[in-house]
Amino acid sequence: MAVDQLPGQVREFAGYLNKLMTKLDQGAGWCAVFWQRDPEGMRACLDGLEVPPWDVVEALMHDLETAYGPAAAAQETQRARALHRASLAAYDSRPGGRHALGDRLDVMLREQRYAADRTADLTRRLQAATSQEEADSLRLDLAWAHNDHERASARCAELRTRIENADRRAPHHPVRGAARVEEDAVGDVRRVPSAGERADDRRPVSTPAPTATPTPAPESEPDPGPRDHAPESTAQEFPAPAPAATKQRAKRRPRGGARFAGAVEVEEAPPVVEPAAESKTEPSGGRKGMIPRGARYAGAGEPAEAVAPQQPQARQALDDEARQEVAGTVHRLVRLRREGRSGEAHALLVEVAHWPAARFPLLAAELHRAGLDADWATLLWEAGSLPADRLVAVADALNAVGRAADGEQMLRQGVTRPAEEIGEAVLGFVAQGRDREARALLDVYVRVRTPEEAARSVEAHPRRLAPLVLAAARGVSQERHRDVTHALRVQGLT
């Protein structure tokens, strides 16, 4: 894209960044680290082709403080933050930007899960250490793993804020399958963007946040542990404001580049189109005649018992006891975090993930008010492993109070389960007349999983599930519909 075709806010921030760089020593501090680790990424930011994540800008402000003092850095930080936010808003508003943010959030959630698993493994190994040298090494690795998890959790929260901002700018694009509520619904809990909102980046999360005085990049960097089982990422690495692991992640990049959130152009998906003929809603005495065959009409001629569709559940009011329990739990989390008892805090979040769905909106508000956005991100991740009916119930509760991005992301996380389990869950919804929940689950599943995985989800009952899966695929794009149709044929399911 030519410079004169860039959004004005993006060009303005790129110009500001170029002027800032002229004030800094390019061979020292964070600036040197950035140029050493990814000169291509730095050049793209300076040319305005990409918007750097906020923590990169924040790190450059540390360099500025070293050279010119805290007063100058504070003044520049305030100006930079305003320009950066405007630039991100323009960047995320491009066609496909909203979906690219969702894809980026998927990547960061995998990083978060890997960091949590890594932390648990290192904790167990530290308890079984047999020498002081081994214990010291494990403590260092554990510190990096804790940082990985906290950093990934924080970035998940930041991405959700950007997604919610994008949704507010485009209110005519509701989350598919979400319960619709009136804008003036009483008691809605709205997400307030966190102070110091930072953009995410595409680099590995195993780097400490730039809170200390920057130092030049060392020759070697601490390795937080073996990466053999780390989640595969299509992200291109961006220079970190602190050393990253020696073993680099795969640098396979999708079309258009994805060093930063929103960098991948993704087509806007059209609304979900219902199947032309869903025989499960017809009485057994319906029209007789020729039954169309093939993947496109799979199950069209199969009679099924008509079930009255179930309406979305109304928002449930919380009693005083529930509100007190939420407040007490958040207070306990604050204390555990303050005392550095991360393991106990995580265990508490795992327990809270199994609470009734109606409590989640209040939990979101209270955790944000307490400055625990990272814990909210962790809680959503843990809730993503709930049974399908409870998963959709929590997503509905969040959608009902305007937290559509959180509800959508929970469904994205929830469909990482085996294809057979998704199929059984959809059958259960359909049997109960909960067609909306079935569509919501399938829409996200078909969107984020491969066509082959989508096809495998119909194995439990091909003639009933295939039309639903194909309808969801058609709602994503004609290309996805064609791919899923082909996968169904190849697997002999039509």
ZIFENQUI-V869628 format. One record per pair of residues at least 12 apart in sequence whose C-alpha atoms are under 6 Angstrom apart, sorted by the first residue. I is the first residue (numbers start at 1). J is the second residue. D is the distance in whole Angstrom. If there is no record, write none. Layout:
i: <I	I>
j: <J	J>
d: <D	D>
This chain:
i: <9	9	10	11	13	14	14	18	28	29	29	29	30	30	33	34	37	38	53	53	53	54	54	59	61	92	96	96	96	96	97	100	100	101	101	104	112	112	115	115	115	116	119	122	126	141	144	148	148	153	153	154	155	157	157	161	164	177	177	188	189	201	202	202	202	202	202	202	203	203	206	207	207	221	221	223	234	234	235	236	236	269	270	271	272	273	274	275	277	279	279	280	281	284	294	295	295	298	298	298	299	299	307	308	309	309	310	310	316	333	349	353	357	357	361	384	384	384	385	395	412	415	419	419	420	423	423	426	443	446	451	451	452	455	455>
j: <86	87	87	48	83	46	48	46	216	214	215	216	214	241	217	239	239	239	199	200	201	198	199	210	73	262	265	266	267	268	262	262	264	261	262	261	149	152	145	148	149	149	145	142	138	224	224	205	206	374	377	374	200	373	377	193	405	436	440	401	401	260	235	236	237	238	259	260	237	238	244	242	244	243	245	245	252	253	258	251	259	476	475	475	475	475	471	471	300	300	303	304	306	303	494	485	494	463	466	467	463	464	433	433	433	434	433	434	358	345	379	383	393	394	398	410	413	414	414	407	444	445	456	457	457	457	458	438	472	473	483	484	487	487	488>
d: <6	5	5	6	6	5	5	6	6	5	5	5	6	6	5	5	5	5	4	5	5	4	5	6	6	6	5	4	5	5	5	5	6	6	5	6	5	5	6	6	5	6	5	6	6	5	6	5	5	5	6	5	6	6	6	6	6	6	4	5	5	5	5	6	6	6	5	5	4	5	6	6	5	5	6	5	5	5	6	5	5	5	6	5	4	5	6	5	6	6	6	4	5	6	6	6	5	6	6	6	4	6	5	6	4	6	5	5	6	6	6	5	6	5	6	5	5	5	6	4	6	6	6	4	5	5	6	5	5	6	6	5	5	6	5>
